[in-house]
Amino acid sequence: MALKINHPFISMSAKDIGAEIRLDKWLWAARFFKTRSLAAEAITGGKVNVTGNRAKPSRVVRVGETVSIRRGPYEWTIIVKDISRSRGPASKAQTLYEETEESARKRETAIAQLKLERPLEFDSSGRPSKKDRRAIARFTKRGW
């Protein structure tokens, strides 16, 4: 008979809790998002898919399901390996999932491509001159 622990600060393994948790909580615990609200916002915005379908933040995630996460130019396709209700250190968070080989390859090529692209240049010559300030004033006061 397994011992059940009902303490909010103790992380339970997937076997103890029935191997299911809300998607936004799991993404937060797996450290894909800094807060649960950011995770919920990404899910409702269509940036997270579970087994190829759009999900809601309250959707239950189980061990073995495939989750696709898009953040900026990067995309992860992962398989849920374990469940955790609490957010722990990054080393523990990495044990909660396994990234597919194809996903890792795509992310590496995206990283290499972004490194090769020319960064945006900001031409700052300091404070605007009097002539520049007048041009800015004319531009912003078009209706007058």
N, C-alpha and C positions, 0 to 999 in steps of 0.2 A: 504494500500500500504506500503510495507516494504522499509525502508530507506537503500540505498546502500552506503557503505563506501569504497572508493578506496584508502586507506592509507596503505603503506607497513608495518607499525609497529603495526597496530591494527589487532588482530586476529578476524576472522569472524567465526560464527558458521556454521555448515554443511548446514543449511537451506539457508543461504545467498549466499553460493558459489557454489551451485549445487551439493554438496556432492561428489566431486571427486577431487583427487590430485595425483601427481606422487608418486609412491611407495617409491622411495628413500627419497623424501622430508618428507613423512609421517613417515617413520621409524626414521628419524632424529628428527622430531618434537615430536615423542612419546618417545624419549630418549632410543631407543634400540641401537643406534650407536652414537658415539661422533661427527662424521662429516658426511656430505652427501656423500663424496667420499668413506668413509669406508662402508656406507650403499650400495652404488652402486657396490662396489667391492664384497660385500657379495652376493648381488643379482645375479651378473653375474657369481659368483662362484658356484651357485646352492644351497646356504645356506638358501634361502628364497623362499617359495612356496605360491602362492595365489590360493585358492580353489583347492589345490592338483596339480596344474600345475606350472612348472618353469616359472619365470617371467623375464622381462627386467626392468632396473631401470626406464624407462619412462612409464611403465605400469600404467594405471589409477586405483586407489584404490577407492572404493565406500563404503559407510556405509553399514554394514551387511555382508561384505565379510570375509572369514576366511583366516588368514595368519599364516603360520608356519615358525618359525625362529630358526635356529640352530647356537649356538655360543659355541664352545668348547664342553664340555660334556653335556651342557644344551640345552633343546629344549622347545620353547614356542609355543603353539597353541592358537591364540587369535582371537577375533571377533572385527572388526572395529566398534566402537560406534560413533565416531565423527571425524571431520576433522579439522586440524589446519595448517595454512601455516607458522606459526612462532613457534620457539622453546621457550617454556615458562618454568616455574618451574616444578619440578618433580610431584608435587601434581596435576597440571593441565594436565601433560602428562599422568598420570594414568587414567584420565577420558576419554581419547581418545580410550581406548580399554578395553576389558574384557577377561580375561584368562579363558579357559575352565577348568572345575574341573579335568578332566583326565590329562591335561597338568600340572597343579599345583601339582597333586599327583606324577607324574613321576619326576618332577624336585626335589621335596622334597626327594624322594627315592634316586635320583642321588646324592644329596647333602649329605645325610646320608651315602651313600656308599663311597663317596670320603673321608669323615671324618674318616671312619673306616680303609681305606687303609693306609698302612704304607707309610709315606712320604719318598721321595728320600733322601738318606744320602750322604753327601759330606764329604769325608775323606780328610781333608786338614791338613797335618802335617807341614805346613809352606813352606819355601823355599826349592826347590830341592837341594839335596846334589851334590857334584862334580861328584859322580858316576852316579846319576840320570841325571844330565845335559849332560854327555857324552852319555848316553843311548838315550836321546832325540835327541841329535845332530846326532847320528848314524841313528836313525829312520827317521829323516827328510831329511837326505842327502843320501838316498838310491842309487840314480843314480850315485853318485860320486865314 
